[in-house]
Amino acid sequence: MTSKTLFTPMQLGGLTLRNRIALPPLTRCRSEQPGNIPGEMMVEYYRQRASAGFMITEGTQIEPRGQGYAWTPGIHSAEQISGWRNVTEAVHQQGGVIFCQLWHVGRVSHTALQPGNQPPVAPSVVAAEGVRVFIETGPGAGILTAPSEPRELSTAEVKEIVELYRKAAENAKEAGFDGVELHSANGYLINQFISEHSNFRTDEYGGSLENRLRFLREIIAAVSSVFGSQRVGVRFAPLFSSTDEERVYLGLVESDPHTTYITAAKMLNEMAIGYLSIAEADWDNSPDLPESFRIALREAFTGPIMYSGRYTREKAERVLENGWGDLFGFGRTFIANPDLPARFLHDYPLNSVDASSLYGGTRKGYTDYPFYK
């Protein structure tokens, strides 16, 4: 048991986090077009929430092929780097800490989103099922549709993508970010390499679990060469049953998720990364992570562990008290309450979230949620 609270400061990669309340990565589809560039609306959104102890950006594609949803930002062009620099400066002026989540969707994309309308890329030729991508049909308009069948990356192309992650980390550093998080969850590219359901390769990146983890290992080494391993985080979404909701949410429920993710956590521990982020199932009545997994994860990974997924203040305090986690992401709660740490500290009532404005649109449901007066 621990006497820490959500307001006990903590250290992460040489940075002091003033509280343990985090803004987790949240796709909002508000980048400026053309070019998927962070604009003034995004600057204001992150500035408003900078009282978080720790902030991670929405998923940010490392290259044009890495996009699976219209209007999500990238970090591969000079204009995008400049736009993100405005965000990091605004957050730092408020005393905040912000990491960039590096994202490649792999097969969870559509030819309409790909350069030259080519098929998306993936570890193997297996289409993503039970998931939808969002494509633009006109200015400010789009539809949800099934992903296109991907093509398999060659071994040389896999190594090129590792280098694209390194370049994205360099771009993130140039933009003023304090570190980077690797999106290795939710059925996207890194997760596709890890999963037995989407990786049927016969080269060094396929077959055994060690081989399926190789892509992630090489990416961690690449981005660590830019920021140092202690300024690198990795996000996983381990799911422990195969309900319809979980297949829709992820589509990748391993036959032995405990072994898969504890083995991965041990690898991350050996590589001395800054933190491990666990995205839990977040739909209504979703099952809790097994307590045995939380305990094993804490034994396997000695650095800070962040949890998120329909967390309430009470649930976060319980996990902290048990010593299973150190940092907690509050997603929709933080969307609707830009001053969330102050509301928790003073027991102020919480705004409810407007689900209709979560993805895409205007300032409505983005930067117009009121602070507590």
MOCOR-V520605 format. One record per backbone hydrogen bond with DSSP energy under -0.5 kcal/mol. CO is the residue of the C=O (numbers start at 0). NH is the residue of the N-H. If there is no record, write none. Layout:
co = {CO & CO}
nh = {NH & NH}
This chain:
co = {4 & 5 & 6 & 9 & 11 & 14 & 14 & 15 & 16 & 19 & 19 & 20 & 20 & 21 & 21 & 22 & 27 & 31 & 35 & 36 & 38 & 39 & 40 & 41 & 42 & 43 & 44 & 46 & 48 & 53 & 54 & 59 & 60 & 62 & 63 & 65 & 67 & 68 & 70 & 72 & 76 & 77 & 78 & 79 & 80 & 81 & 82 & 83 & 84 & 85 & 86 & 87 & 88 & 89 & 90 & 90 & 91 & 96 & 97 & 97 & 98 & 98 & 99 & 99 & 100 & 101 & 102 & 103 & 104 & 106 & 108 & 109 & 109 & 110 & 113 & 114 & 119 & 121 & 123 & 130 & 132 & 132 & 133 & 134 & 137 & 140 & 140 & 142 & 144 & 150 & 153 & 154 & 155 & 156 & 157 & 158 & 159 & 160 & 161 & 162 & 163 & 164 & 165 & 166 & 167 & 168 & 169 & 170 & 171 & 172 & 178 & 179 & 180 & 180 & 181 & 181 & 182 & 184 & 187 & 188 & 189 & 190 & 194 & 194 & 197 & 202 & 205 & 207 & 208 & 210 & 210 & 212 & 213 & 214 & 215 & 216 & 217 & 218 & 219 & 220 & 222 & 222 & 223 & 227 & 228 & 228 & 230 & 231 & 231 & 232 & 233 & 233 & 234 & 235 & 242 & 243 & 244 & 245 & 245 & 251 & 253 & 255 & 256 & 257 & 258 & 259 & 260 & 261 & 262 & 263 & 264 & 265 & 266 & 267 & 268 & 273 & 274 & 275 & 276 & 276 & 277 & 277 & 282 & 289 & 289 & 290 & 291 & 292 & 293 & 294 & 295 & 296 & 299 & 303 & 304 & 304 & 305 & 306 & 307 & 311 & 312 & 313 & 314 & 315 & 316 & 317 & 318 & 318 & 319 & 320 & 326 & 327 & 328 & 328 & 329 & 330 & 330 & 331 & 332 & 336 & 338 & 338 & 339 & 340 & 341 & 342 & 342 & 343 & 352 & 353 & 354 & 357 & 362 & 362 & 362}
nh = {7 & 19 & 8 & 16 & 14 & 11 & 16 & 17 & 9 & 21 & 327 & 52 & 53 & 23 & 329 & 55 & 359 & 36 & 73 & 31 & 42 & 43 & 44 & 45 & 46 & 47 & 48 & 49 & 51 & 22 & 98 & 102 & 74 & 65 & 66 & 104 & 133 & 71 & 30 & 60 & 80 & 81 & 82 & 83 & 84 & 85 & 86 & 87 & 88 & 89 & 90 & 91 & 92 & 93 & 93 & 95 & 94 & 54 & 177 & 178 & 56 & 100 & 101 & 180 & 59 & 182 & 61 & 188 & 107 & 108 & 147 & 112 & 113 & 113 & 116 & 117 & 150 & 152 & 125 & 146 & 134 & 144 & 69 & 142 & 140 & 136 & 137 & 134 & 132 & 121 & 157 & 158 & 159 & 160 & 161 & 162 & 163 & 164 & 165 & 166 & 167 & 168 & 169 & 170 & 171 & 172 & 173 & 174 & 176 & 175 & 99 & 232 & 101 & 182 & 183 & 234 & 189 & 187 & 191 & 192 & 193 & 194 & 197 & 198 & 199 & 205 & 207 & 211 & 212 & 213 & 214 & 216 & 217 & 218 & 219 & 220 & 221 & 222 & 223 & 224 & 225 & 226 & 227 & 230 & 231 & 273 & 179 & 273 & 274 & 181 & 235 & 276 & 183 & 278 & 246 & 247 & 248 & 249 & 250 & 253 & 256 & 259 & 260 & 261 & 262 & 263 & 264 & 265 & 266 & 267 & 268 & 269 & 270 & 272 & 271 & 303 & 233 & 305 & 235 & 278 & 279 & 307 & 285 & 292 & 293 & 294 & 295 & 296 & 297 & 298 & 299 & 300 & 301 & 275 & 325 & 326 & 277 & 328 & 279 & 315 & 316 & 317 & 318 & 319 & 320 & 321 & 323 & 324 & 322 & 1 & 306 & 21 & 308 & 330 & 333 & 333 & 334 & 335 & 336 & 339 & 341 & 342 & 343 & 344 & 345 & 346 & 347 & 346 & 354 & 356 & 357 & 359 & 365 & 366 & 367}
